[in-house]
Amino acid sequence: MLKITLISVLLFLAAYKLTAQESTASKQVSSFTIEAPQLKTTKKIWVYLPKSYAANPEKRYQVMYMHDAQNLFDKKTSFAGEWEVDETLDRLNADVIVIGIEHGNDKRIDELTPFKNEKYGGGHADAYLDFIINTLKPYVDKNYRTKTKAKNTTIFGSSLGGLVSFYAVLKYPEVFGKAGVFSPSFWFTKDIYEMMEKAPKTKAKIYFLCGDSESKDDDVVGDMEKMYRLLDENRCYCLHLSKKVIVKGGEHNEKLWRENFEKAYLWLK
């Protein structure tokens, strides 16, 4: 009896391990690799195509460029749970193509930070954005049915990805007309505030989100609210081009971003 029980437990654990390793990405998700000469590497790119894509060969779609692709679609590749971007967009029957760019592992800080930090280094986001704008986007626009103008192009990320997304709409307004800025790491550099203060009036549509329990060391809420105020000074609040959401009890993790992605997408589209 004991032997049967042990065998059952071992079979259960083996099945659980196998299940845990299975991909959770939907059938709408595929991937490809592309040379990134600006970064001196090769990038894996994840692509989400809407459910209507195959059935509508003449239709063109808005595009959302998202960072940290490992965490967007698949629990198997995620660091601490996925965003469930594909499941959410499938459920909404959303008409959007998502291009997920895998981060560069130990190069992530370099890629996603526009200015250098004395302690953590970084500051090479211009090369990363150059890759997106001049290598990846032309490839995507050539191989998929996209709407190419800035008003139809969103850049979206969390943490350092939120920082670089905000930077992108300020510096490249002719490319990115919308941004999802989740839990932005504005603490990384004060230069981003100075850039905002000196920026021309931006017409970008921006969705800010963070949780009020993100960090005891970094004032994520205060930093985000400061940037939101500077943005209000840059353009009239009456235009309703920005939205700010602070989630009670929200922590700096995929759970917060997953649970709020749908509302952000619907507001930005």
C-alpha positions as CSV (number, residue, x, y, z in Angstrom):
1,M,0.0,0.0,0.0
2,L,2.8,2.4,0.9
3,K,4.6,1.5,-2.3
4,I,1.5,2.3,-4.4
5,T,1.1,5.6,-2.5
6,L,4.8,6.5,-3.2
7,I,4.4,5.6,-6.8
8,S,1.3,7.7,-7.1
9,V,3.0,10.7,-5.5
10,L,6.0,10.4,-7.8
11,L,3.7,10.2,-10.8
12,F,1.8,13.2,-9.6
13,L,5.0,15.2,-9.1
14,A,6.3,14.2,-12.6
15,A,3.0,15.2,-14.2
16,Y,3.1,18.5,-12.3
17,K,6.6,19.2,-13.4
18,L,5.8,18.5,-17.0
19,T,2.7,20.7,-16.8
20,A,4.7,23.5,-15.2
21,Q,7.1,23.4,-18.0
22,E,4.5,23.6,-20.8
23,S,4.0,26.9,-22.7
24,T,1.0,29.0,-21.8
25,A,1.3,31.2,-24.9
26,S,-1.9,31.2,-27.0
27,K,-1.9,30.0,-30.7
28,Q,-1.9,33.7,-31.7
29,V,1.7,34.1,-30.5
30,S,4.7,33.3,-32.6
31,S,8.4,34.4,-32.6
32,F,11.3,35.2,-34.8
33,T,14.9,36.4,-34.4
34,I,16.4,39.5,-35.9
35,E,19.9,41.0,-36.0
36,A,20.2,44.1,-33.8
37,P,23.4,45.8,-35.1
38,Q,22.8,48.8,-32.8
39,L,23.1,46.5,-29.8
40,K,25.7,44.1,-31.4
41,T,23.4,41.1,-30.7
42,T,20.5,39.1,-32.0
43,K,17.1,39.7,-30.5
44,K,14.2,37.2,-30.1
45,I,10.9,38.9,-30.9
46,W,7.5,37.6,-29.9
47,V,4.5,38.5,-32.1
48,Y,0.8,38.5,-31.1
49,L,-1.6,38.6,-34.0
50,P,-5.3,39.3,-33.3
51,K,-7.8,36.5,-33.9
52,S,-9.2,38.5,-36.8
53,Y,-5.9,38.8,-38.6
54,A,-6.0,35.7,-40.8
55,A,-9.7,36.2,-41.8
56,N,-9.2,39.8,-42.9
57,P,-6.4,39.9,-45.4
58,E,-7.0,43.5,-46.3
59,K,-7.2,44.9,-42.8
60,R,-4.4,46.8,-41.1
61,Y,-3.8,47.0,-37.4
62,Q,-2.4,49.2,-34.7
63,V,0.9,48.0,-33.2
64,M,2.0,47.9,-29.6
65,Y,5.7,47.5,-28.9
66,M,6.3,46.0,-25.5
67,H,9.6,45.3,-23.5
68,D,10.6,42.3,-21.5
69,A,8.8,39.8,-23.8
70,Q,9.8,36.9,-21.7
71,N,7.2,38.0,-19.2
72,L,4.3,38.9,-21.5
73,F,2.8,35.8,-23.0
74,D,4.3,32.6,-21.4
75,K,4.5,31.5,-17.8
76,K,7.3,29.1,-18.8
77,T,9.7,31.9,-19.8
78,S,8.5,34.5,-17.2
79,F,10.6,35.6,-14.2
80,A,7.7,35.7,-11.7
81,G,4.5,35.1,-13.6
82,E,3.3,36.4,-17.0
83,W,1.2,39.4,-17.9
84,E,-1.3,37.2,-19.9
85,V,-1.3,39.8,-22.7
86,D,-2.4,37.2,-25.3
87,E,-5.2,35.8,-23.2
88,T,-6.5,39.3,-22.4
89,L,-6.4,40.5,-26.0
90,D,-8.0,37.2,-27.2
91,R,-10.9,37.7,-24.7
92,L,-11.4,41.3,-25.9
93,N,-11.2,40.3,-29.6
94,A,-8.7,43.2,-29.7
95,D,-7.6,44.6,-33.1
96,V,-3.9,45.1,-32.2
97,I,-0.6,43.5,-33.1
98,V,1.8,43.2,-30.2
99,I,5.5,43.1,-30.7
100,G,7.3,41.8,-27.6
101,I,11.1,42.4,-27.4
102,E,13.1,40.1,-25.2
103,H,15.3,42.0,-22.8
104,G,19.0,41.5,-22.9
105,N,19.4,39.7,-19.6
106,D,22.6,41.2,-18.1
107,K,22.3,44.0,-20.7
108,R,18.7,44.9,-19.6
109,I,19.7,48.0,-17.5
110,D,21.8,49.3,-20.4
111,E,19.0,48.9,-22.9
112,L,16.2,50.3,-20.9
113,T,17.8,53.4,-19.3
114,P,18.2,56.6,-21.2
115,F,20.6,58.2,-18.7
116,K,23.4,56.7,-16.6
117,N,23.1,56.1,-12.9
118,E,26.2,56.5,-10.8
119,K,25.5,53.2,-9.0
120,Y,24.0,51.0,-11.6
121,G,25.5,52.4,-14.8
122,G,23.3,52.0,-17.9
123,G,22.3,54.8,-20.2
124,H,22.2,53.2,-23.6
125,A,18.5,53.3,-24.4
126,D,19.1,55.4,-27.5
127,A,20.8,52.4,-29.1
128,Y,17.9,50.2,-28.0
129,L,15.3,52.6,-29.4
130,D,17.4,53.0,-32.6
131,F,17.0,49.3,-33.0
132,I,13.3,49.4,-32.6
133,I,12.8,52.4,-34.8
134,N,15.2,51.7,-37.6
135,T,15.6,47.9,-37.7
136,L,12.6,46.2,-36.0
137,K,9.7,48.5,-37.0
138,P,10.6,48.5,-40.7
139,Y,10.7,44.7,-40.6
140,V,7.4,44.5,-38.8
141,D,5.8,47.1,-41.1
142,K,7.0,45.1,-44.2
143,N,6.0,41.6,-43.0
144,Y,2.7,42.4,-41.1
145,R,-0.3,44.5,-42.0
146,T,0.3,47.4,-39.8
147,K,-0.9,51.0,-39.4
148,T,2.4,52.8,-39.4
149,K,1.7,56.3,-38.2
150,A,2.6,57.5,-34.6
151,K,-1.1,57.7,-33.6
152,N,-1.3,54.0,-34.2
153,T,2.0,53.0,-32.5
154,T,2.2,52.4,-28.8
155,I,5.2,51.7,-26.6
156,F,4.6,49.9,-23.3
157,G,6.5,48.6,-20.4
158,S,6.9,48.3,-16.6
159,S,9.7,49.4,-14.2
160,L,12.7,50.3,-16.4
161,G,10.4,49.5,-19.3
162,G,8.1,52.2,-18.1
163,L,10.9,54.6,-17.9
164,V,12.1,53.9,-21.4
165,S,8.6,54.0,-22.8
166,F,8.0,57.5,-21.3
167,Y,11.4,58.6,-22.7
168,A,10.5,57.3,-26.1
169,V,7.3,59.3,-26.6
170,L,9.2,62.5,-25.5
171,K,12.2,62.0,-27.8
172,Y,10.5,60.2,-30.8
173,P,7.0,61.7,-31.1
174,E,7.1,61.1,-34.8
175,V,7.2,57.3,-34.1
176,F,5.4,56.7,-30.9
177,G,2.0,58.4,-30.2
178,K,1.0,56.4,-27.1
179,A,2.7,54.9,-24.1
180,G,1.8,52.5,-21.3
181,V,4.0,53.5,-18.3
182,F,3.6,51.0,-15.5
183,S,5.6,51.4,-12.2
184,P,8.1,53.7,-13.9
185,S,11.6,53.7,-12.5
186,F,11.9,57.5,-12.6
187,W,14.2,57.2,-9.5
188,F,17.0,55.9,-11.8
189,T,17.9,59.4,-13.0
190,K,16.9,63.0,-12.3
191,D,17.7,63.8,-16.0
192,I,14.3,62.4,-17.1
193,Y,12.6,65.3,-15.1
194,E,14.8,67.9,-16.7
195,M,14.0,66.4,-20.1
196,M,10.3,66.6,-19.4
197,E,10.6,70.3,-18.3
198,K,12.4,71.2,-21.5
199,A,10.4,69.1,-23.8
200,P,8.2,70.6,-26.5
201,K,4.4,70.2,-26.0
202,T,3.8,66.5,-26.4
203,K,0.6,65.2,-27.9
204,A,1.3,61.6,-26.8
205,K,-1.4,59.7,-25.0
206,I,0.1,58.3,-21.8
207,Y,-1.3,55.8,-19.2
208,F,0.5,55.9,-15.9
209,L,0.1,53.2,-13.3
210,C,1.8,52.1,-10.0
211,G,0.9,50.5,-6.7
212,D,1.1,52.2,-3.4
213,S,3.1,49.3,-1.9
214,E,5.8,49.0,-4.5
215,S,8.9,49.8,-2.5
216,K,10.0,51.1,0.9
217,D,13.2,52.5,-0.5
218,D,12.0,54.2,-3.8
219,D,9.1,56.6,-3.8
220,V,7.5,55.2,-7.0
221,V,4.1,57.0,-6.2
222,G,5.8,60.3,-5.5
223,D,8.0,60.1,-8.6
224,M,5.1,59.2,-10.8
225,E,2.9,62.0,-9.5
226,K,5.8,64.5,-9.9
227,M,6.1,63.5,-13.6
228,Y,2.4,63.7,-14.1
229,R,2.4,67.2,-12.7
230,L,5.2,68.2,-15.1
231,L,3.3,66.7,-18.0
232,D,0.3,68.8,-17.0
233,E,2.5,71.9,-17.1
234,N,3.7,70.9,-20.6
235,R,0.2,70.7,-22.0
236,C,-3.4,71.5,-21.0
237,Y,-5.0,69.0,-18.7
238,C,-8.3,69.7,-20.6
239,L,-7.0,67.6,-23.5
240,H,-7.3,64.4,-21.3
241,L,-4.3,62.8,-22.9
242,S,-3.0,61.4,-19.7
243,K,-4.4,59.1,-17.1
244,K,-2.9,58.3,-13.7
245,V,-3.8,55.2,-11.6
246,I,-2.5,54.3,-8.2
247,V,-3.5,50.8,-7.1
248,K,-4.1,50.4,-3.3
249,G,-1.9,47.5,-2.1
250,G,-0.3,47.1,-5.5
251,E,3.3,45.8,-5.4
252,H,6.1,45.9,-8.0
253,N,5.3,42.7,-9.8
254,E,3.7,41.0,-12.8
255,K,0.5,40.5,-10.8
256,L,-0.1,44.2,-10.6
257,W,0.7,44.7,-14.3
258,R,-1.3,41.7,-15.4
259,E,-4.4,42.8,-13.5
260,N,-4.3,46.3,-15.0
261,F,-3.2,45.7,-18.5
262,E,-6.7,45.4,-19.9
263,K,-7.8,48.8,-18.6
264,A,-4.7,50.4,-19.9
265,Y,-5.0,48.9,-23.3
266,L,-8.7,49.9,-23.6
267,W,-7.9,53.5,-22.6
268,L,-5.0,53.8,-25.0
269,K,-6.5,52.2,-28.1
